[in-house]
Amino acid sequence: MTPNAASSGPSRRSFLASTAVATAAVAGGMPLLTACGGSGSGTPNGTTAGKGADKLLPTYVASTVAKPDLPSKNGSSDGYIAKVDLAALAASVPAKLGTGAPLKIMSPLWGTPPKAGCAYYEAVDAAAGTKVTWQNQDGNTYGEKLGAVLASSSVPDMVVVANWHLVGKIANAVTAKFMDLGPHLAGDKVKKYPNLAAIPSDAWRMGIFGGALRGIPMPAASANFIVPYYRKDLFDKKGWSVPKSADEFLTWAKDATSAKAKVWACGDMSWLSGSIFGACPKWNIDDDGKLRYAIERPEYLEALEWTRKLFDAGVVHPDDIARSGNAGQRFTAGEILVFNDDMSTWYQKTAEQAQANPGFQIDAMDIFGAAGGNPTLWASSPAIIWSLISKDASKETVENALAAANFSAAPYGTKERMLVDYGVEGTHYTVKDGVPVKNDQGNSEVINAWTMLAAPAPYYAHPDFPDVARKQVEWQQRMGAFMKKTSIYGMTIVEPTRYANLASQHEQLQIDYVRGNKKLSDVQAAISTWRSSGGDELRDWYKKLLDENGSGN
């Protein structure tokens, strides 16, 4: 079984990703202001994930189906290292909860959509008691399609939405178009769906929109950070020590780079620099009691300046400077020795290179503080993807949608998880030495559709490379020890639409500045413009919101 999509699903990233707000590698970046959610009064702006949230949440009942070998610690995922007896898997859904009524689901999908009625869809429907018609859309352009569908009068029974989609009219449509699930899931009502009850409360809290529980979450570990990967095999060969400060990294990078040999120290390290310098993402009440936004803090500029030093020193690969090609491929080819990416890359690269390059070793540096010593890291959002049910859905449709989500949220070590992740033995996979291995049909049919509806508490489990799961969890546990929560942690927030594009200029400016195409004074001027163009007004709006709802930390 594979790690759940909460820690490996596609998403988008911000420049200074001091938390892995988003987890997988879809090219691009999101504006520094991302917002979603609803207010306690039912208006489209604000949040309910503060003082008034607990009464809206499902009762938490932890799953006892499979005990993790490495239990969650310091905000980490759980880890499963030992092999699971596939012939003795437990059932987390002993009786079908679905009635077999038709259910239309719109979801993003990265890859080629399976054909309707394929063996995988038929098998999961049969097991869950559902009859799903999938309206899969290209994940890379999903936001455009989502906006058009939500603006129409015809909304599918169930729709998957991610936090980076929730801006402008789409954010408001979530409250207007989707059902309050409280009558079905709040409090002990959720116990009808035990896998949904086992989703952590922090993740459920993120599903409150417009004063009601509307989103079924895909939970994520709070210690889910952008990872500085390095080629351990090449480090060992050269006798290099892993750098432990910003200056040490730059010194090592200059020594390791040889343009003549077509080897550069690193790719673009922008996604990591905020973590090194402790740059706080988004809004937070700082130690002096003042509410500030990310770009107003000195750590923001310090991270930018250090990233620029790497570019100026010529240690960044030319294709990373040009923002072309694939940094991960340059890493496996040995053209770059260090690059930053999400946690899922650890397994993906290990599995990819196992046969082609047996000597390949990928490892992760512990994130260091800029001057050395421990870093200051900021907790990731406990959920960033939700499935929602149309407010016009019939009672039977709601029951079938919740049955589908409950099936999708099955924990590791269950028959349901195995079916969702691998399909049918003999049709989609075979078992070799106790490890399931997908065949061609499995690779073409068993892809990210069902996994988008809901997920269990975050975990890592790689039966073919168990040591990778161990390293992933242990790294999160070490880094999680230095983790703090912002004042808006765990809150799903919708900002007024008049502020939607306030910070959009900064992403391109940051890209230009670190490459030497803009001056520091240009960045400072943009910060001043941000304040005078609405940033200070938005600060007042956040002050009121936090006063009314309480802080997330």
Secondary structure, DSSP 4 states (H G I P E B T S, - for coil): -PPPGGGT--B---SS-SS-SS-SB-SS---S-------TTS-SSB--SSTTSGGGSBPP----SS--SB---TTPPEEE-SPP-GGG-B-S-SS------EEEEEEEESSPPPPTT-HHHHHHHHHHT-EEEEEEEEGGGHHHHHHHHHHSS---SEEEEEGGG-SHHHHHHHHHHB---HHHHTBGGGGGSHHHHTS-HHHHHTTEETTEE-PEEEE--TT---EEEEEHHHHHHHTPPPP-SHHHHHHHHHHH-BTTTTBEEES--HHHHHHHHTPPPS-EE-TTS-EE-GGGSHHHHHHHHHHHHHHHTT-B-HHHHTT-S-HHHHHHTTSEEEEEE-THHHHHHHHHHHHH-TT--EEEPPP--TTSS---EEPPPSEEEEEEEBTT--HHHHHHHHHHHHHHTPPTTBHHHHHHHH--BTTTEEEETTEEEE-HHHHHHSSSSGGGS---S-EEE-TT-HHHHHHHHHHHHHHHTTEE--TTTT---B--GGGTTTTHHHHHHHHHHHTTSS-HHHHHHHHHHHIIIIIHHHHHHHHHHHHHH----
